């Protein structure tokens, strides 16, 4: 499912060398496996956890939007 956050980039640290690699949320949803550009180690993102956290953020943003909408009235 398309999300308003899909175009946002997040930094994923390599579990092998610690270097951070930036990827968009949309890319991670479709392919949660990365290769570290520094050490060539594999990085696997937990796609289920990522979707759960994105849903929480979207719910919070919707709640904030409703609250801000009420302030202007």
C-alpha positions in Angstrom: 0.0 0.0 0.0 1.3 3.5 -0.9 2.2 5.7 2.0 2.8 9.4 2.2 6.1 8.4 3.8 7.3 6.3 0.9 9.5 9.0 -0.6 11.2 9.6 2.8 14.8 8.4 3.2 16.0 6.6 6.3 19.5 5.7 7.4 20.2 2.0 8.0 23.3 1.1 9.9 25.4 -1.9 8.7 25.5 -4.6 11.4 29.0 -5.5 10.2 30.9 -2.1 10.0 28.4 0.4 11.3 28.4 2.7 8.2 24.9 4.1 7.5 23.2 3.7 4.2 20.3 5.8 3.1 17.3 4.3 1.4 13.8 5.4 0.7 11.0 3.7 2.6 9.3 2.7 -0.7 12.5 0.8 -1.8 12.8 -1.0 1.6 9.1 -2.1 1.3 9.8 -3.8 -2.0 13.2 -5.1 -1.2 14.3 -5.1 2.4 17.8 -6.5 1.7 20.7 -4.1 1.2 24.4 -4.5 0.5 26.7 -2.2 2.5 28.6 0.0 0.1 31.6 0.0 2.4 32.1 -3.6 3.5 29.8 -5.3 1.0 28.0 -7.0 4.0 24.4 -7.9 3.8 21.8 -5.8 5.6 18.3 -7.2 6.2 15.5 -4.9 7.3 12.6 -6.4 9.2 9.9 -5.4 6.7 7.0 -6.4 9.1 8.4 -4.3 11.9 9.0 -1.4 9.5 5.3 -1.6 8.3 4.1 -1.6 11.9 6.2 1.4 12.8 5.1 3.3 9.6 1.5 2.6 10.5 2.1 4.1 14.0 3.7 7.2 12.5 0.8 7.7 10.0 -1.7 7.4 12.7 0.1 10.0 14.8 0.3 12.3 11.8 -3.4 12.0 11.1 -4.1 12.7 14.8 -1.9 15.8 14.7 -3.6 17.0 11.5 -7.0 16.7 13.2 -5.8 18.5 16.3 -4.3 21.3 14.2 -7.5 21.6 12.2 -9.5 22.1 15.3 -7.2 24.9 16.5 -8.1 27.1 13.5 -11.8 27.0 14.3 
